[in-house]
Amino acid sequence: MKSGTSCWKSFANPGSWMARKLRTILVVIPAHNEEQYILDCLEAVDRSKLNLQAVRPGIAVHTMVVLDTCTDSTAQRASDFAATHPGYFAHHVNFGNVGATRAFGIAQGLNRLTGPRGTSETWIACTDADTKVPENWLEEFAVAYLGGADAVTGTVEPDRVELAPQLYRQWRERYVLAPHHPHIHGANLGISAAAYSQVGGFKTLAAHEDVELVARLRRRGYRVVATDQLHAVTSGRLEGRLKSGFADYLSALAGETGTCADNSLDTIRAG
């Protein structure tokens, strides 16, 4: 999808959003032992940031990487990246809980914003440390917010390099990749900071904190837009960092189909 296109206009209510302004996008990335993926994740976010600022230079982007109980080199790699890229910040926590980690990153980011209109003119972009967002990610979030969205749920797909072809086909047959899809992924989720604050933010949940937040937004009448125009690539591993996550789904699917991850993955990881 080309940057700045107007596919979001179909749901907008001009009377309620024409005065909207966007000054800041806050990117929040929880990470627990993601040394294999963290740099690819941050580089993808940075490409999206550069794309946004090329067309909307007035929007600042702050990225919070929240390092939760990391025991590998994730923290060092994220900190080194932040040291050489303005606007990136690494925080260390020991929650062992993805809901608490996301909430902490958002709170830290919002605390950096100044002025009485900071929350009302801020968009929160959530992803995961094992995910690569598309280049148009932040720009399309900006277009969506300015067009009237209070939250946007994007789609994901597992990295084909990490899956046996049969397992990828099985996943694709079951996944709805279409406008108005039913999926909610913390790896590809955007929320207006004002709406986020009004409903109480992420709860301290070990899983499905993203689904629970979106449910509250919908119950309160906020405009939640599901789109396949924002499509991220996430890891195709079968052993994840939390229970009941995307990796567990892939693992269960592999069990149904009798397939497993591509053996070439061991070689890739060893390199």
N, C-alpha and C positions, 0 to 999 in steps of 0.2 A: 504494500500500500504506500502511495506517495505521501510525503510529509505535507501536512496542512490541508488534506482533503476534508470534505465536509460530510462524510457518512454519518456523523454524529447528529446532524440536524434533524433527523427523522424523529427523535424522541424529545427534543428540546421544547421547553415552554418559555417563549421569549419574555413574557412578563416577569419571570422570576430570576432570569440569569443575565439579562443584558448589562447589568452594572457590575458583573463579576470581573475581578482582576486577579492575575496570578503573578506573584512576585518570587515565590520560592517553591522548589520541589525538593522534598526530603526523601532520599532513598535509604531504606533500612534493610540490612542484610544480616540475619543471624547465621552464625557459623560454629560448628562443632566438629573438629578433626576433619577438615576439608582441604588438606594440603594438596591433593591432586587437582582440585577444581578451582580453588579460590582465585588464582590469578586470571584464569579464563573468565571467571565471573566478573571480576573488577574491570578487566579490559573491555568486556562487552558493555558494562555500564558506562565506562568512559567514552566509548564510541557513541553511545546514545546521547550522552551529555554534550559532546562536541556537535553532534547533529542538531540537537535542540538549540544550542547557542548560536549556531550559524544562521538560524532563521528567527530565533527569538532571544536576542542577546540580553534583554532586560530581565530574564528569569534566572535567578541564582539556583545552583544545585549543590546541596550538601549531602554527603553520603556517610552513613553511620554503619560501620561493620562491628557487630557485637559478638565478641569471641567468648563463647560459653564453654567453660571447662575444657579448653583445648589442651591436649597432651602431645600433639605432633607439631609440625612446623607451620601450621595455619596462622597462628598469631604473628610469628616473625614475618611471614610473607605478606600478610595484610598490613602490618605496621610499616614494613619497608615500602610498600606501595603508597601508603598514606603519606609517608615522609617526602615522597617525590611528586605527589599529585595534590595540588591545593584543593581544598574542599572535601577531602576524605579524612575520616577520623576513625580510629580503632579503639574500642572499649573492651575491657576484660570483666567478665562476670562469672559467677559460679552457681547459676540457677539450675542447670540441668533440665530446663523447661522452655520449650519454644515459644509459648505464649508470653511468658515473663520476659524472655529475651527480646522479642519483637516490641513489646510495650516499653521496655527500657530504652531501646534504640530510638523509638519515636519521642519519648519524653526528653531524652538528651538532645535530640535534634531540635525539638520545639523550644527548648530552653536557650538555644543559641540564637533564636530569632528575636529581633527587637521590634518595638513599636506596638501600639494597641491593635493594629490590624494584621499582625503576623499570622495568627491562626486562620483568619478569614481569607487570607490570600495565599494559602499554602496547600500544596497537594502532597500526599504521602504515597510513595511508590515502593511496594514491597516485592522482594525477590529472595531467593535462597542462594547459598554459597556454592551449590553444585549446578547452578543454572546460568545459561547465557541468554540474556534478553536481546531482542532484535534492535537494530539501529534506530528504528522509528519509535521505540518504546516511550521515551519521555515526551517527544513531540506530540505523539497521539494522545497521551494522557493530558497534555496541556489543551489540545483541541477539544477533547471530551469534556474537561472541566469547564472551559469557557463556553462550551455548547450546552451546558446544563446538567452534566452528570455529577452525582455525588460519590459514586464509586464505579469502578470498572473491573470486571472479571475477565481476564484473558485466558488463553489456552496454552497447553504445553505438549511437548512430545518427548519421549525418551530418545537419547542419543543412539542412532542406529549402529554406531560403531560398537556399542556395548551390548547389543542384543543379537541373538541368533535371528536370522531373517524370518523364520517361521513365527517366533514370538512377537517380533515387531508387527507382522501382518495380523496376528491375532489381536494385539492391542489396538491396531488401527481400525479393525472391524467393529470394535466395541466402543470406541471413543467418538463422541459427537463433535466433529469439527465443522461448526456452522454458526451463523448468527443466532443469538438467543440460546446458546448452548447451556446445559445445566451445571457445568463444572465450576468449582471454586478452588483456586490454587494460591497458597501463600507465595509461591514462586513467581506469580504474575498477577498482582492485585494492586489496584490503586484506589485511594480514598481521599476525599477532601478532609483536610485537618479539622475543619469546623464540624463536619458530620461525625468524624471519628471521636472528637471530644464530647460531643453531645450525647452519644450513646455509651460512653464509658470506656472506649478503646478495647484492646485485646485483653482477654481474661487469662489467668494463669492456668492454662490447659496444656497438657502434655501432647495433645494432638487435636486436630480439627478446630483450632482456635480461629482459623480463617473462615471456616464455614459458620461457626457460631457468631462471629462478628457480622458477617453479611446478613445472616438471619435477623439480627437485631436492627440493622439498618433498614431492611425491608419492612419489618414490623412497624418501625417508626415512620414509614412513608418516604424514605429517601430514595432518590432515583439511582438504582443499581443497573448498570448496563452490561450485559454479557456480549462479548464480541470475539470473533475469530480473526480479527484484523491485527490483534496483538498476540503473536505466537512465539513462545520461548522454547528453547531446547534445554531439557534437564537431564541429569544423569540417568543412565539405564541400568544402574546397579540393582541387584536383587536383595542386598542387605543394606538397609538404610540406617539413619542416625536416630530415628524415633519409631515407636510402634504405631501401626495403623497409618503409615505414610505411603507415599507413592511407590517406594521400593517394595513394601509389603504387598501392595496390589500387583505389581509386576511379578513378584515371587509366587503369589497365589495363582496368577495366570499361567506362569511357567509350569506349576504343578498340575494344572488342568490339562495343559497341552503336551506335557512330557518333554518340554524343551528347557534349555538352560542358556546362560549367557555365552556369548561367543568366546571360544578358547583364546582367540587372539588378544582378548582384553588383558590377560596376564602379561603378555609381552609388552603391551602398551603401557601398563602400570609400571613394569620393571624399568622402562626407559625413562 
